[in-house]
Amino acid sequence: MKYTIPIRRSTITKNSNADSTSTLIPGPITTSITLSYVHPQLPADIRETYVVVGFTGLPGAYELEVCSRESDVGEIKQRLAGIGADNIEIKQSRDYQRIDHGPEPKFNFYYEDTLVQCGHCREVFSHTDLHSDYIDGGSYSDTVCPKCNAWDCVEISHERLSNEQLKTLAKVSSSSADKY
């Protein structure tokens, strides 16, 4: 059976990045910490969380570097102050990777969650539950049944609208959203 997945009209919005051909992807935050700590060794939980990259030359002064999701400077300072560290200096940096791609569309939108039926096992499920698979040698399918793993279990097309139709619908969506 063939299904057409409709555009969810209420989600149509103008894309602020329309026609852009590159995107900056943020990398992890690198946090460098310099602190004074009078004990000969940092506590084990701190050594396990942060990598000691060197000493500043002063007795008990450590330089730590961490590359992690822990990017809240206030939390880091509080944690290190809790072990008796002082003169805590924190510097953070982040690298970005530029990804080149085809032009961004003029409008963004989502599709309706649509129930489909596998042509092999007759299971009914959301089209979003379909998955992809490939076999070495070039065979590929984007419509693999989540229940029986049959390839090409359903025929799907997505609704397509012209930019003019999307523009009209985006105005209607934003004006009706303003009423609420």
Backbone hydrogen bonds in HBPLUS format (Angstrom, degrees):
<---DONOR---> <-ACCEPTOR-->    atom                        ^
c    i                          cat <-CA-CA->   ^        H-A-AA   ^      H-
h    n   atom  resd res      DA  || num        DHA   H-A  angle D-A-AA Bond
n    s   type  num  typ     dist DA aas  dist angle  dist       angle   num
A0155-GLU N   A0001-MET O   3.29 MM 154  6.23 168.2  2.31 157.2 154.4     1
A0003-TYR N   A0155-GLU O   2.80 MM 152  6.22 156.8  1.85 158.0 164.6     2
A0157-SER N   A0003-TYR O   2.90 MM 154  6.35 146.8  2.01 156.5 166.4     3
A0005-ILE N   A0157-SER O   2.80 MM 152  6.25 160.3  1.84 158.2 162.2     4
A0159-GLU N   A0005-ILE O   2.91 MM 154  5.84 174.3  1.91 150.9 148.9     5
A0112-GLU N   A0006-PRO O   2.79 MM 106  5.65 168.7  1.80 164.9 167.7     6
A0008-ARG N   A0110-TYR O   2.84 MM 102  5.69 168.2  1.85 145.8 149.6     7
A0011-THR N   A0008-ARG O   2.97 MM   3  5.77 165.4  1.99 127.1 132.0     8
A0012-ILE N   A0009-ARG O   3.31 MM   3  5.77 175.2  2.31 119.1 120.4     9
A0013-THR N   A0108-ASN O   2.96 MM  95  5.35 158.0  2.01 149.8 155.4    10
A0108-ASN N   A0013-THR O   2.83 MM  95  5.35 161.5  1.86 156.3 162.6    11
A0015-ASN N   A0106-LYS O   2.89 MM  91  5.29 177.2  1.89 133.6 132.7    12
A0018-ALA N   A0015-ASN O   3.17 MM   3  5.26 152.6  2.25 116.8 114.5    13
A0020-SER N   A0017-ASN O   3.02 MM   3  5.58 160.6  2.06 139.3 142.0    14
A0019-ASP N   A0104-GLU O   3.02 MM  85  4.71 171.2  2.03 124.1 124.5    15
A0104-GLU N   A0020-SER O   3.00 MM  84  5.42 140.1  2.16 137.4 149.4    16
A0101-HIS N   A0021-THR O   2.93 MM  80  5.21 165.4  1.95 135.4 137.8    17
A0023-THR N   A0099-ILE O   2.86 MM  76  5.25 150.4  1.95 144.5 154.4    18
A0099-ILE N   A0023-THR O   2.83 MM  76  5.25 167.6  1.84 156.5 160.7    19
A0025-ILE N   A0097-GLN O   2.79 MM  72  5.15 172.4  1.80 150.1 152.2    20
A0097-GLN N   A0025-ILE O   2.90 MM  72  5.15 165.3  1.93 146.4 148.6    21
A0027-GLY N   A0095-ASP O   2.81 MM  68  5.40 151.0  1.89 167.9 166.8    22
A0030-THR N   A0093-SER O   2.79 MM  63  5.30 166.8  1.81 163.3 165.9    23
A0093-SER N   A0030-THR O   2.91 MM  63  5.30 151.8  1.99 147.2 156.3    24
A0031-THR N   A0066-VAL O   2.77 MM  35  5.25 163.1  1.80 167.1 170.8    25
A0066-VAL N   A0031-THR O   2.84 MM  35  5.25 165.7  1.86 158.9 163.6    26
A0032-SER N   A0091-LYS O   2.74 MM  59  5.16 169.6  1.75 163.3 165.8    27
A0091-LYS N   A0032-SER O   2.84 MM  59  5.16 162.6  1.87 153.5 159.2    28
A0033-ILE N   A0064-LEU O   2.79 MM  31  4.99 172.5  1.79 148.0 150.4    29
A0064-LEU N   A0033-ILE O   2.64 MM  31  4.99 164.1  1.67 160.5 164.4    30
A0034-THR N   A0089-GLU O   2.84 MM  55  5.10 160.1  1.88 148.4 155.0    31
A0089-GLU N   A0034-THR O   2.74 MM  55  5.10 162.9  1.77 157.2 162.3    32
A0035-LEU N   A0062-TYR O   3.02 MM  27  5.62 168.0  2.03 164.5 167.1    33
A0062-TYR N   A0035-LEU O   2.95 MM  27  5.62 143.6  2.09 153.1 164.2    34
A0036-SER N   A0086-ASP O   2.80 MM  50  5.29 170.2  1.81 164.2 162.0    35
A0086-ASP N   A0036-SER O   2.97 MM  50  5.29 160.7  2.00 147.7 154.1    36
A0037-TYR N   A0060-GLY O   2.55 MM  23  4.93 161.3  1.58 153.5 160.0    37
A0046-ILE N   A0043-PRO O   3.10 MM   3  5.47 127.8  2.38 106.7 119.8    38
A0047-ARG N   A0043-PRO O   3.02 MM   4  6.38 159.1  2.07 153.5 160.1    39
A0048-GLU N   A0044-ALA O   2.87 MM   4  6.09 144.7  1.99 150.4 160.4    40
A0049-THR N   A0045-ASP O   3.16 MM   4  6.21 135.4  2.37 130.0 140.3    41
A0049-THR N   A0046-ILE O   3.17 MM   3  5.09 127.8  2.45  93.8 107.3    42
A0050-TYR N   A0046-ILE O   2.84 MM   4  5.88 170.3  1.84 160.4 162.7    43
A0051-VAL N   A0065-GLU O   3.16 MM  14  5.44 152.1  2.24 143.6 147.0    44
A0065-GLU N   A0051-VAL O   2.84 MM  14  5.44 167.1  1.86 158.1 162.4    45
A0053-VAL N   A0063-GLU O   3.18 MM  10  6.12 144.1  2.32 142.3 152.8    46
A0063-GLU N   A0054-GLY O   2.89 MM   9  5.34 151.1  1.98 161.9 152.9    47
A0061-ALA N   A0058-LEU O   3.07 MM   3  5.32 158.0  2.12 134.4 130.8    48
A0071-SER N   A0069-ARG O   2.80 MM   2  5.60 110.7  2.29 118.0 100.7    49
A0075-GLU N   A0072-ASP O   3.09 MM   3  5.43 117.7  2.50 105.1 119.1    50
A0076-ILE N   A0072-ASP O   3.05 MM   4  6.39 161.1  2.09 156.5 162.4    51
A0077-LYS N   A0073-VAL O   2.93 MM   4  6.14 168.8  1.94 156.4 158.9    52
A0078-GLN N   A0074-GLY O   2.98 MM   4  6.11 159.6  2.02 145.9 152.0    53
A0079-ARG N   A0075-GLU O   2.92 MM   4  6.08 160.0  1.96 149.7 154.9    54
A0080-LEU N   A0076-ILE O   2.98 MM   4  6.22 164.5  2.01 155.3 159.1    55
A0081-ALA N   A0077-LYS O   2.80 MM   4  5.90 156.0  1.86 150.0 157.4    56
A0082-GLY N   A0078-GLN O   3.00 MM   4  6.07 139.8  2.17 137.9 148.3    57
A0083-ILE N   A0080-LEU O   3.18 MM   3  5.46 153.3  2.26 104.0 111.4    58
A0085-ALA N   A0080-LEU O   3.21 MM   5  5.63 154.8  2.28 151.9 146.1    59
A0084-GLY N   A0081-ALA O   3.03 MM   3  5.12 160.1  2.07 107.1 112.9    60
A0127-HIS N   A0114-THR O   2.79 MM  13  5.69 148.1  1.89 157.3 166.1    61
A0116-VAL N   A0125-PHE O   2.78 MM   9  5.64 167.9  1.80 165.5 165.2    62
A0125-PHE N   A0116-VAL O   2.97 MM   9  5.64 157.4  2.02 157.4 164.8    63
A0118-CYS N   A0123-GLU O   2.90 MM   5  5.42 161.7  1.94 156.7 159.5    64
A0122-ARG N   A0118-CYS O   3.11 MM   4  4.74 132.5  2.34 118.0 128.2    65
A0119-GLY N   A0153-CYS O   2.78 MM  34  5.17 158.2  1.82 141.9 149.6    66
A0129-ASP N   A0126-SER O   2.92 MM   3  5.49 162.0  1.96 117.0 123.0    67
A0130-LEU N   A0127-HIS O   3.30 MM   3  5.63 161.5  2.34 106.5 111.9    68
A0131-HIS N   A0144-VAL O   3.20 MM  13  5.19 164.6  2.22 138.2 142.8    69
A0144-VAL N   A0131-HIS O   2.96 MM  13  5.19 152.0  2.04 156.4 160.7    70
A0133-ASP N   A0141-SER O   2.97 MM   8  5.56 146.6  2.08 152.7 162.0    71
A0141-SER N   A0133-ASP O   2.94 MM   8  5.56 155.9  2.00 162.3 164.9    72
A0135-ILE N   A0139-SER O   2.91 MM   4  5.27 155.0  1.97 144.9 148.4    73
A0138-GLY N   A0135-ILE O   3.17 MM   3  6.25 132.5  2.41 149.9 155.1    74
A0153-CYS N   A0143-THR O   3.04 MM  10  6.02 156.4  2.09 165.0 162.9    75
A0145-CYS N   A0150-ALA O   3.01 MM   5  5.34 159.5  2.05 147.1 150.1    76
A0149-ASN N   A0145-CYS O   3.02 MM   4  4.64 134.1  2.24 121.2 129.9    77
A0166-LEU N   A0162-SER O   2.93 MM   4  6.23 163.2  1.96 154.6 159.7    78
A0167-LYS N   A0163-ASN O   2.81 MM   4  5.93 153.0  1.89 143.6 151.2    79
A0168-THR N   A0164-GLU O   3.05 MM   4  6.29 161.4  2.09 149.3 153.0    80
A0169-LEU N   A0165-GLN O   2.96 MM   4  6.18 164.7  1.98 151.3 155.9    81
A0170-ALA N   A0166-LEU O   2.75 MM   4  5.88 149.2  1.84 148.7 157.5    82
A0171-LYS N   A0167-LYS O   3.13 MM   4  6.36 153.3  2.21 145.2 151.0    83
A0172-VAL N   A0168-THR O   3.11 MM   4  6.41 157.1  2.17 147.0 153.3    84
A0173-SER N   A0169-LEU O   2.88 MM   4  6.06 160.6  1.92 149.0 154.2    85
A0174-SER N   A0170-ALA O   2.98 MM   4  6.14 162.2  2.01 147.4 151.8    86
A0175-SER N   A0171-LYS O   2.98 MM   4  6.07 155.0  2.05 145.8 152.7    87
A0176-SER N   A0172-VAL O   2.98 MM   4  6.10 154.0  2.05 147.3 154.2    88
A0177-ALA N   A0173-SER O   3.00 MM   4  6.11 141.9  2.15 139.1 149.7    89
A0178-ASP N   A0174-SER O   3.09 MM   4  6.24 139.0  2.26 135.6 145.4    90
A0179-LYS N   A0176-SER O   3.35 MM   3  5.36 142.7  2.50  94.8 104.4    91
A0180-TYR N   A0177-ALA O   3.27 MM   3  5.68 157.0  2.32 109.0 115.3    92
